Amino acid sequence: MWKPGIPLPPLWTAWHRRRLPSCAWAIATPSKPHSDADERLLPVRRLAKMKPIKKVKKEVKKKTKFFRNQSDTELRVKTSWRRPRGIDGRCRRKFRGCVPMPNIGYGTNKKHRHILPNGFIKFVVNNVSDLEMLIMHNRSYCAEVAHNVGAAKRKDIVQRAKELNIALTNGKARLRSQEDD
């Protein structure tokens, strides 16, 4: 098996690539001068897509939809939740058989709160200097470009995030290649 410092053979097959550690692609250097043909065969390591430190499988309790009291019987009462505030209301006093009311018990586990499906926590970025805060935390936070950032500044942010290896949730938004007519 390959070890750092040992030159790679000139021809590599897919079978070899699968068995080498990923660091081998960047470290491997031939010992003798080589031609352009050998250089094409020498694998080059690309910057990997940033992944979170540990992917947490988000525990979601039963997602309860809270409907407004009497929205099922009265057409003029819409279904969107409003807290009952009547002095004699059965729902406010939590009688049996009434609609469920939102309370702290329906909350998400603290470990899983604010975590996106990709495993990162979102951090809103307005300019390039905001990305500097995420250099040390690029395995737990991902950046999201704010909605009011224009296309020119957005392009700079995307480029800098790629250099710093910071994940962007909306990196392709408002970036179109323009064709000259």
HELIX and SHEET records of a PDB file:
HELIX    1   1 ALA A   14  ARG A   19  1                                   6    
HELIX    2   2 CYS A   23  ILE A   27  1                                   5    
HELIX    3   3 ASP A   36  LEU A   41  1                                   6    
HELIX    4   4 ILE A  104  TYR A  106  5                                   3    
HELIX    5   5 LYS A  110  HIS A  112  5                                   3    
HELIX    6   6 VAL A  128  LEU A  131  1                                   4    
HELIX    7   7 GLU A  132  LEU A  134  5                                   3    
HELIX    8   8 ALA A  151  LEU A  164  1                                  14    
SHEET    1   A 2 ILE A 121  VAL A 125  0                                        
SHEET    2   A 2 TYR A 141  VAL A 145  1                                        
END                                                                             
